[in-house]
Amino acid sequence: MILYLLKYYAESKLFAVLSERHIRNIQIKRFRKIFEWARKHSEFYRIVYTEAGVMDLKIETEEDILKVPVVDKQMMRKSTLDARTTRIIDEKLVKSLTSGSNGIPLDIYATKQEHFTGYVRTFITLKGYNPFKPFILIGTEELKEKAEKESFLVFVQRYFRLFRREIISVHNPPEIILERLRNRRIGVLSTTPSCLKILVQTAKRRNQKFNVKRVVLSGEKIDENDRKNFQYYFQSKIIDVYGCVEHPSLAWTKPNGRQFRYFANAVMFEHLDDEEEPHNQSKELVLTNFINKTMPFVRYKTGDRVKTQSAYKLLGDVEGRVDDVIDLGNGKKLFMYQMDAFTEIEDIFQFRIVQNKEKHLIFQVVGSDDCNKTILKENIQKCWNKYFPEYSIEIELMSELAINPISGKFKRMEVQC
């Protein structure tokens, strides 16, 4: 496994200097292999490809790839686990689950080699990272912990003392978490932006700062005002990671960088046009995972919106979930990426848009500790009127807005059924 990881890392470095033409050619070959493997060994893909008439398709060009049907989580759920996988399910495989925060979780299987955990893939790209020094994770990692005990990671942790971590439960009060971090020099701290934002609020009240070399954040988009506070109170460089269980650690930024980079040797990205807004720069992300042959993901819709990016070796900003949409009526919709306008209001600590059963829109907001609530409501109303003048909204001041206890994430949109 160590040799595999070294080979994987060396190959990723090679891909970083190859031309777009060379990378495209290699990706076409790798797509052909995973496509042919999937249709030969997976009943799910055989059915999908037979119905689409592509069982005998030969992948030679990018145009051929576009003939392959796109699949998604809902399609996979309708099939059996045995149909989705290409190997017999046994104790030698590693089982992971999607968080289920946007629907029913999906079981995902991989060999120990295919599974090799996402944060390791990310950390090995960090200049100066010491894999022998434990990092700190603040989160809800029970399912991932179970999966990693079945994987090779536990072996390298136990016998090579590599990639070890100290876990602090996100369910602890923020004062307790900060006490665990106080008076320590921390190399890497990993959590979600929502969790760190709550810790910053508490640190601000207590006039505390912390010594963290790198903060690795994942699971949500980072607001720029929050980024500044993270850097100030943790005296840290911020690394943003985007990933999903279907392909852990898809992309990451350099410390304090803004642009996502990715392992082009492990995954291929595509972007689907929105049928209702074909010219929108924000499109649905489709991936093909070249690594996992046990449970292939070939032209798989992730359910995330990203901005298209002209630079081939970069991934555009992640704008949110495709299903984070509110139907405003008359053919108009409210999308997650449009919520960025409200992040410029400094007195907002947290907010979300709720559409209730009567289709009324409610702007729920938690203000900062020292804000003037009257002025806060006025600023929110002005911002709303600027972008959505034809729709009315009720502003509701809240004392707190809960983070999803399963995923550790915070959703900015909610439609009540």
N, C-alpha and C positions, 0 to 999 in steps of 0.2 A: 504493500500500500504506500509506503514511503517513496518507493521508486515511481509508483504511479503518480503521486502528487508532484514529485519533482519533474517528471515528464510533462505533466499537465501544465505546470507553471512555466517550464521552458518553452513549451509550444505556444502558450499565450503571449510570451514575450516576443516570439518570432512573428506571430500574427500582428503584433503592434507595429512592426516595421514593414510588413508586406504591403504592396499596392492593393488598391481596391479590386483591380482586375484579378489578381492572384487569389485574394480572399474569396471573391465571388465564385471562382472556378472550384476552389476547394469546398466551399459550402454547398455548391450544386452536387458534387460527388457525395458529400456526407448526407445531404438530403436524400439522394437516390438510395443510399444504403439503409437509412432508417425507414424510408417509405417502403422499400421492398421487404425489409424485415417485418414491419408492422402488418402488411397485407398477407404475408406468409404465415405468421405465428399468432396473430390476434384475430379472434372471431369478430370482435367489434369493428375493426378496420376492414375486414373482408366484406362485411355486410355493407358498410358505408361506401366502400369503393366499388362494389358490385352494382349497387343501386345508382351510383354516379357514372358507371361505365368506364372506370379508369383502372380496372384490375390488371390490364395488360399495358398500361401506360409506361413508356420509357422516359425517364427523366434525363434530358440532355441539356436543357436551357432553362432560364428563369421563366419563360413563357410556359414551359411544361409544368413547373411547380404551381403556377396559378390555376392549372386545371384540376389540381387535387382539392377535394372538398375541405372546407374549414370545419373543425369540430369544436365543441365546447363542453363545459362541465355538465350541463343539463342532459346532453346526448349521452355522455358517459354514464350518468346515474341511471339511465333507463336500461342499460345493459348490465349483465352480471359481472362480478369481479373476475371470474374465470375468463369471461369474454374479453375483458379489457387488458388482461395481462398476457404475457407471452411465455411465462414459465409457471411451473407448479408452485402454488403458494405453500411455503414451509417455513420452519424456524430459521432458515439461513438468510431469509430476506428481511429487510428493514421496512417497517410500516410507519408511515407518517400520515397526518391528517391536515387538510386545510382547516383554517380556524373556524369556518362556519359562520363568521360574523355577517356574511351577506347571503346566507342560505344554508342548506344542509351540508355538513362536511363531506369531503370526498376522500376515501381511503387511497393512498398512493404507496406503491411498493417499489423497491429498488434493491439491487444487491448492495453489499457493504461498500464495494468500490464505487458504484454509481451514486450512492447516497452521499458520499463524503460531504460533511456538513457545510452549509452555506457560509457561515461566518469565517471558516478557515479559508475558503476561496477568496473572501474579501480581505482578510487580515494579511495574507501573504503578499498582497499588492502594496501594502503600506510600507513606505520607506522608513527603515529604522525600527520596525516592529520586532519585538523580542518574543518569540513563541514559547519560551521557557518561563516567562513571567505571567502569572495568572491575571486575567482581566476581570472586571466586575460587570455583571449583568443584572439589571433591574427589570423584572418582567414576570410573566406568567408562563413558565416553561415546562409544565408538568408533562405534556404530551411529547415535546421535543426531547426532554430528558429521557423518557422511556425509549424513544426511537434511537437515541444516541447510545444507550446501553446495549442495544442490539447491533450497533455498528462497530466499525474498526476504530472509531474515535476513542472509545473507552480504553482500547489497548494502548494507543499512543499516549494517552493521558496518564495511564497507570505505570507503564514501563519506560516511557521516554520523557515523561513529565512535560509534554507539549500540549498547548492549547487548553490549559486548565482554566477554570473560571470560578469565581465566587458569586453565588446567586443571592440576591436580595429580593424578596417578594414585593411586587408592586402593591400588594394589599396592605403592607405596613403603612402606618401614618407617615406623612412626609417628614415630620420631625425625627422619627426613628431612623428613616433612611438617611437623612442628612447627618445624623449622629454617627452612622456607620462610615460615612465618607470623610468626616472631619479629621483634620490633622494628618492626612495621608497624601503621599505622592502617588497618583494613580496613572498608569500608562494608558489604559483603554477602559472607557466606561461605555456600555452599550444599553440602550433602552429605546422607547418611542418618544417622539416630540411631545405628545400629550402628557406623558409622565414627567418629562424633564421640565415642562412648563409649570406644572404644579410645584415641583421642587424649587424652581427659580422664584416663584411667588413667596414661598416660605422663607427661602434664603434672603430675599429682599427685605421681608419684615424683620428678620433677625440680624440684618446687616452682616451676612456671612458670605465669604468667597471660598472657593475650593480649588485645589491644585490638580487638574486633570490634563494630561498631555493631549489626548484625543477623545472626543465623544463621537461614537458611532450610532447614528439614529436610523431607524427603519420603520416601515409600516404606514407612514403618513407623510404628506407634504409639509415642508418646513416654511412657516411664514418668516419674512425677512426681519420683522421686529423681534420675533422670538429668537431668531438666529443671533442677533446682536446681544440679547440678554443671556443666551447660553454662553456665548464667548466671554462676556463680561464676568458673570458670576462663577463660571467654572474655569475661567482663564484657559480656555481650551480651543483647539482647532476642531472644526466640525466636519465630519464625514457623513454624507447622506448615502444610504443604501436602499436600492429598490430590488425587491425579490418576491417570489411566491414559492409555495411548497412544490409546485410543478417544475420549478427550476430555481433552486435557492440562489440568492445573491446574483440576480441577473445583471445588475449594474451598480456602480458606485462612483462617488466623486472623489477627487483629490482633497486633501485637507484644506478646508475653507474654499474649496472650489464649488462651482455651480453646475458644471456639465457632467452628465453621466457617461461613464465609460463601461465597456462590457467585454466579456471573453468571446470574441468572434469565433474561436475554435470550438466552443461548446454550445452556442445557440445562434439561431438566425431569426431576425425580426422582420415583420411586415406590418403594414398599417392599413386598416380597413376604413373606407369612406363611410361616413354617416349618410344613410339614404335620404334623410330629411334635411341634412346640412352638408352636402357633398364638398363644399368649398371651405368648410371649417378646418382650421389648421390643427385642431385637436381631433385625433382619430383613435379608433380602437386598436389595441396592440395584439398582434398575433405572433406566437413564437413556435419554433420547432426546436425541441431539445435533442441535441445529438448524443447526449450522455446516457440517458435512461432507456435502455432497450427492454427492461423488464416490464415497464408500463409506458409505452411510447406516447409522446405528445407531439403530434405531427400537424402543423398548421392549426394550432390550438389557440382559441380566443381566451385571453387571460381575464377579460372583464374590466380592464383598466384603460383609461384614456391617456394618451400621451401626445405632446406636440411633435409634429414631424420635424426632422432634423436633416439639414442638407449635408452636414459632415458625416461621412459614412461610418466612421468608427465611434460615433457618439450616439446616445439615445436621448431623445427629447425629454423635456420636463414631464413628469407624471402629474396629470391634472385631476385624477380621481377615478372613482368607479363609474363604469358605464351605466349601472343601474341606480346611481345616485342622481336621479332626475326627478323633477317635479313637473307634472303636466299642468300648465297654467290655463289651458283651454284655448280654443280658436287656433289650434295648431302650433301654439307657442309653448316652449319648455324652459325650465330653469335648470341650468347645468352646474355641476360642482365648480368648474373652473371660473364661473362668473362670481363666485363668492370671494375671490381675491380682493375685490374692491373694498370689502369691509375690514380686511386685515390692516388697512392703512389707518384705521381709527385707533389711536394708541391706548385709549381708555378701555378697550375691549379686552377682556381676559379670555373668555370663551364665548362662542356663539353657535347657534344652529338654526336652520329654517325648518319649521314643521308645517306640514299641510294636514289639517285635522279631517275628521270624517265628513264635515260639511264643506270641505274644499277651501276653508279659510287658511290664510297664511299667517303664521306666528313666528316672529323673530325673537327667539329666546337668547338672552345675553347675561353673562356674568361680567360685571365691571371690575376694573382694578380696585385695589383697596382704597385709594385716596381719590377716586373719581367723583365728579359731580354728576349724579344720576340724571338730573334734568337735562344737563348739557349733553350727556351721553346719548339719551334718547333723541334729542334734537339732531345730533350729528348722524345717527343711524337713519333717521327719517329723511334727512337731506340726501344722504348717499343712496338710499332706496329710491327716492323720487327722481334722482339723476339717471339711474339705469333702468328702472322699471316704473315709470310714472303712471302707466295705465292700470296698475294693480295696487290694491290697498293691502296693508300689512299691520298686524297688531304687534307692538313691541312689549315683551314680557321680561321684566328684570328677575333674574334667578340668583339664588345664593350659590348654587353649584350645578354643573352638568356632568353626569356620570360618564366615565370611560367604560367601554365594553369590557366586562370582567374576563371574557374568554380570550379576546385578541389583544387586549391592552390598548386598543385604538379608540379614537373618538370620531364619531360620524357627524358631519355638518348638515346632513339632510335626512329627513325622516318623513315618510308618508304613513299616516295612521289609517288602518283599514277598519 
